[in-house]
Amino acid sequence: MPMEKFDVLIIGSGLGGLICGNILSREGMRVAIVEKERQPGGNLRSFTRHGQKFETGVHYTGSLEPGQTLFRYWKYLGLTDALPLQKLDRSGFDRISFGDQEFPLAQGFGNFAEQLLPYFPDAAAELKRYTHKVAEVASAFPLYNLELPVNHQEHHYTNKSAFEFFQTFAHILSSNGRHVVSSASSSSCIPLSAVLAGNNFLYGGHPQTPLHVSSLISHSFISSACRIIGGSDQIAVSLANRFNSTGGTILVNREVTRIDRQGQQFSVITSNGETCHSSRIISDIHPSVALSLLPGGMVRPAYRKRIDSLDNTVSSFILHLSLKPGSFPYLNHNCYYHHSPDPWNECHLTGRQWPGMFLLTTACQHPGQEFAETMTILTYMQYGEVAAWRETRTGQRGAAYEDFKSERAEKLLQLVFHRFPELQGAISRTDISTPLTYRDYTGIPEGSLYGIRKNYLEPMITTILPGTKIADFYFTGQNTNLHGLLGVTIGAVATCGEIVGLKYLLEKIKGA
Ligand SMILES: Cc1cc2nc3c(=O)[nH]c(=O)nc-3n(C[C@H](O)[C@H](O)[C@H](O)COP(=O)(O)OP(=O)(O)OC[C@H]3O[C@@H](n4cnc5c(N)ncnc54)[C@H](O)[C@@H]3O)c2cc1C
């Protein structure tokens, strides 16, 4: 489609790109989304192996019940009626295990404290303190409450440490945990701090994670937690269909390789040699990659240097398992297992110390499912572990890489079998992804899980604003605002607010 002209051109069709496309197209703008892959969706996409479908970058979500934050945003986008949902166990949507002991994280703020109380019988007041703080932080972020940011109360929390907050619960020890592996005999006390941070894989828990990152994400899941029956790719399909029906254009199989500017117009050049013109650009890709597409003179060196210097969240190593029919139950919750009660150190582990944790989740194919058909097991992996193959491409990485994958898969499975011995013998096929898989799949540097890592010590520097130093060039997606379905949705609204006016847009969303 050479020499097409658009009002807005969006680079990348992840959730952020698709939502921006939907909003701006509904506002009457001529919008195109340019995507390097065959299918739109980025991390929302699924893949199929031997008839089994696997999700790649979304396994569950929060706050999708009527009146809750994501529900209110998605109602405006027409998503709430389009997605079949499976509510996760109310008494424990996430279960946190240390060795043979397991603790539930429940839905509902009162219920959250109530379900943990039997394990920490003297901690009623402290559990209340935890849920109150999570709610207090969430209420200070106007866009999480569909309000216009005015008085910047959120700054009170962006420079606070999540780790330090959790440490204030370290002196409270469990009196017991539910014993989940009968053959194991250890029953050491587990600190409440480790249980509360036990699902911090959700935000790539790091000693520098700001308090608001953990609190906003926890708030969303404690409010309510669910899976999308049949897979989260339906979010992408629904948004893409709506975008097309409002006149939007999605150009797939086109990697943006260069952006030029003549006067008020951007020229976007793609890998197949086509050029599109646009008055505005929104980048849904990693900011460093986006800036590298612009000619030197268009970006101030100090701005480029600042963005390039930011650290990314750690990457992941993932097993996608096909299971023998009727061999393993469908689990209506997620299992986080930790080798030791130190969830803040696990992202750093490499070599012989790896892995320190895993998240195990079974996909929901249909309501009332008795047995799991597929399972995904995720753990952290540093990019350095696979850096030897950094110059290679998918399918052509060589025998040493395949050996590395097999050896690490075996090591991870040994940890998994400790918690789920019944899984041995239930696996019919294993597919593996590494940091390189994600790097090549979504174009994210070093295969990072969630993009730029926020740092409470440098909140301003590690926060990427939607408006940039380049006129009519905007950022969206997980690197602005926050990652995850909720974070990216809110970020996309903030980005479009820069173009059509945030007050006006929020009124429309609230009125939907
Ligand atoms: C393993 C994993 C598990 C996760 N689990 C959950 C979960 O359970 N719940 C949850 O809420 N969140 C989860 N997340 C986070 C969530 O998936 C992401 O935060 C979110 O989907 C990111 O959306 P995005 O719009 O920022 O972009 P992305 O999904 O990164 O999409 C970017 C798009 O840009 C395209 N692109 C890149 N470069 C170019 C180029 N030069 N030209 C054209 N196109 C380009 C890519 O192909 C891609 O389609 C998970 C993430 C990962 C990695």
The ligand as an ORCA input file, in Angstrom:
! r2SCAN-3c Opt
* xyz 0 1
  C       5.162    -14.427     29.423
  C       4.236    -13.287     29.735
  C       3.121    -13.516     30.532
  C       2.244    -12.470     30.815
  N       1.117    -12.728     31.544
  C       0.211    -11.726     31.751
  C      -1.023    -11.998     32.403
  O      -1.304    -13.150     32.800
  N      -1.898    -10.963     32.591
  C      -1.629     -9.686     32.146
  O      -2.460     -8.777     32.336
  N      -0.460     -9.408     31.500
  C       0.453    -10.386     31.287
  N       1.617    -10.124     30.613
  C       1.894     -8.729     30.181
  C       1.107     -8.342     28.943
  O       1.055     -9.407     28.027
  C       1.785     -7.144     28.243
  O       2.069     -6.138     29.185
  C       0.961     -6.523     27.117
  O       0.329     -7.477     26.316
  C       1.879     -5.650     26.263
  O       1.148     -4.993     25.248
  P       1.843     -3.865     24.353
  O       0.764     -3.149     23.629
  O       2.748     -3.039     25.175
  O       2.768     -4.550     23.281
  P       3.270     -5.955     22.760
  O       2.340     -7.039     23.137
  O       4.715     -6.077     23.117
  O       3.158     -5.750     21.191
  C       4.073     -5.008     20.425
  C       3.790     -5.326     18.961
  O       4.666     -4.543     18.147
  C       5.139     -5.366     17.075
  N       6.393     -4.770     16.587
  C       7.587     -4.724     17.226
  N       8.491     -4.061     16.467
  C       7.845     -3.681     15.335
  C       8.249     -2.950     14.171
  N       9.483     -2.456     14.025
  N       7.329     -2.759     13.185
  C       6.053     -3.232     13.313
  N       5.638     -3.927     14.392
  C       6.514     -4.136     15.400
  C       5.282     -6.733     17.711
  O       5.312     -7.777     16.760
  C       4.034     -6.784     18.605
  O       2.921     -7.292     17.909
  C       2.511    -11.160     30.314
  C       3.634    -10.935     29.506
  C       4.485    -11.995     29.220
  C       5.682    -11.726     28.329
*
